[in-house]
Amino acid sequence: AVTSLHAEEKMDDPMMKAWAEYATPGEHHKVLDYFVGDWDYTLGWKMSAKDKATKSSGTTTSKWILDGRFVKMHAQGTSMGQPFEGFGHMGYDNATKKYTGLWIDNMSTGMLKSWGYYYPSSKKFVEWGKFFDPVMGKQAFRAVTNIKKENAFTYEMYITGEDGKEF
């Protein structure tokens, strides 16, 4: 049997109150507003510490989705001389007190998942995550996003090379 509760009764229920707090965007979500908009990007990446960086460029459009709970990014450009397209989602998990991310693109069939923190005094996000590399297998990474000014930021991703050193 399904019963109907009045709104007042629902909020008096501790379980309903906990879910409402968990589901409500707050001040930590607002930090992600910085990334909303249209961006041009340039990047350099390399497969090992010894390699010369490969340059790529493109555009990213980012917008709020699900009533301010997540920022959805859509990137388009080139990578390794091929068309590149990717989608990212960023959010803040009220339960774990961490920023979370998910990235997918046309260069793999896997999903890159991450979690991290924002440090307001330095305007820096630091995140950690995992992905699968078809040559090296499971990989862990660390990434740092530095907000430079109102319309510029850098994103640096580091993995551990065969020598055991991060690059």
C-alpha positions in Angstrom: 0.0 0.0 0.0 1.2 3.5 -0.8 0.4 6.3 1.6 0.7 10.0 1.1 2.5 12.2 3.7 2.1 15.9 4.1 5.2 18.0 3.5 5.6 18.7 7.2 5.6 15.1 8.1 8.2 14.3 5.4 10.7 16.8 6.8 10.2 15.6 10.3 11.3 12.1 9.2 15.1 11.9 9.9 15.7 9.8 6.8 13.9 12.4 4.6 15.8 15.2 6.2 19.1 13.5 5.6 18.3 12.9 1.9 17.2 16.5 1.5 20.5 17.7 2.9 22.4 15.3 0.7 20.6 16.4 -2.4 20.8 20.1 -1.9 23.6 22.0 -3.7 25.6 24.4 -1.5 28.6 26.6 -1.2 31.0 24.0 -2.4 29.0 23.5 -5.6 29.2 27.3 -6.3 33.0 27.0 -6.6 32.5 25.1 -9.8 30.7 28.1 -11.3 34.1 29.3 -12.3 34.3 26.6 -15.1 30.9 27.4 -16.6 31.1 29.0 -20.0 32.8 28.7 -23.4 36.6 28.1 -23.3 39.4 27.8 -25.9 42.1 25.4 -24.8 45.6 24.4 -25.8 47.4 21.5 -24.3 50.5 19.5 -24.4 50.8 15.9 -23.3 53.4 13.1 -23.5 53.3 9.3 -23.0 56.6 9.2 -21.0 58.9 11.7 -19.2 61.4 11.3 -22.1 58.9 12.2 -24.9 58.4 15.7 -26.4 55.0 17.1 -25.7 52.3 16.7 -28.4 50.3 19.8 -28.9 46.5 19.9 -29.2 43.8 22.6 -29.2 40.0 23.0 -29.2 37.0 24.4 -27.4 35.0 23.4 -24.4 31.5 24.4 -23.4 30.5 23.9 -19.8 27.1 24.4 -18.2 25.2 23.6 -15.0 22.9 20.5 -15.1 20.5 18.9 -12.7 19.6 22.2 -10.9 23.1 23.2 -10.0 24.4 19.8 -8.8 26.9 19.1 -11.6 28.8 20.9 -14.3 28.8 19.2 -17.7 31.7 19.9 -20.0 31.8 19.1 -23.8 35.2 19.4 -25.4 35.9 19.3 -29.1 39.3 19.6 -30.9 42.1 17.6 -32.2 44.5 15.1 -30.5 47.3 13.2 -32.2 46.1 14.6 -35.5 42.7 13.1 -35.1 39.3 14.7 -34.2 38.8 14.7 -30.5 35.6 14.8 -28.5 35.0 14.3 -24.7 32.5 14.8 -22.0 33.2 15.5 -18.3 31.0 15.9 -15.3 32.2 17.6 -12.1 30.3 17.9 -8.8 30.6 18.0 -5.1 29.5 15.1 -3.0 27.8 16.4 0.2 28.2 13.0 1.9 32.0 12.4 1.2 32.9 16.1 1.3 34.9 15.6 -1.9 34.7 17.0 -5.4 34.1 14.2 -7.9 34.6 13.8 -11.6 33.9 11.5 -14.5 35.5 11.9 -18.0 34.8 10.0 -21.2 36.1 10.6 -24.7 36.5 9.1 -28.2 40.1 8.0 -27.5 39.0 5.1 -25.3 36.0 3.0 -24.2 36.9 3.5 -20.5 35.8 6.1 -17.9 38.3 8.2 -16.0 37.0 8.7 -12.4 38.4 11.2 -9.9 37.9 12.7 -6.5 39.6 15.6 -4.8 39.6 18.9 -2.8 39.5 22.6 -3.4 41.9 24.9 -1.6 40.4 28.4 -1.6 43.6 30.2 -0.3 45.5 29.0 -3.4 42.5 28.7 -5.8 43.6 25.2 -6.5 41.9 21.9 -7.0 43.8 18.7 -6.4 42.3 15.4 -7.6 43.3 11.8 -7.7 41.8 9.1 -9.9 42.2 5.9 -12.0 42.0 4.9 -15.6 43.1 2.0 -17.8 46.0 2.4 -20.2 46.0 -0.3 -22.9 49.8 -0.6 -22.8 50.5 0.0 -19.1 47.3 -1.4 -17.6 45.7 0.2 -14.6 47.0 3.7 -13.9 46.5 6.1 -11.1 46.9 9.9 -11.5 47.1 13.1 -9.7 45.9 16.3 -11.2 46.1 20.0 -10.2 43.9 22.7 -11.5 45.2 26.2 -10.8 42.8 29.1 -11.3 45.0 31.9 -12.6 42.5 34.7 -13.1 38.9 35.2 -14.0 39.2 33.6 -17.5 42.2 31.3 -17.3 43.3 28.2 -15.5 45.8 25.4 -16.0 45.2 21.7 -15.6 48.2 19.4 -15.0 47.8 15.6 -14.8 50.6 13.5 -13.5 51.1 9.7 -13.7 54.0 7.5 -12.5 56.4 6.4 -15.2 58.2 3.1 -15.6 61.0 4.5 -13.5 58.7 5.0 -10.6 58.8 8.8 -10.8 55.8 11.1 -11.4 55.8 13.0 -14.7 
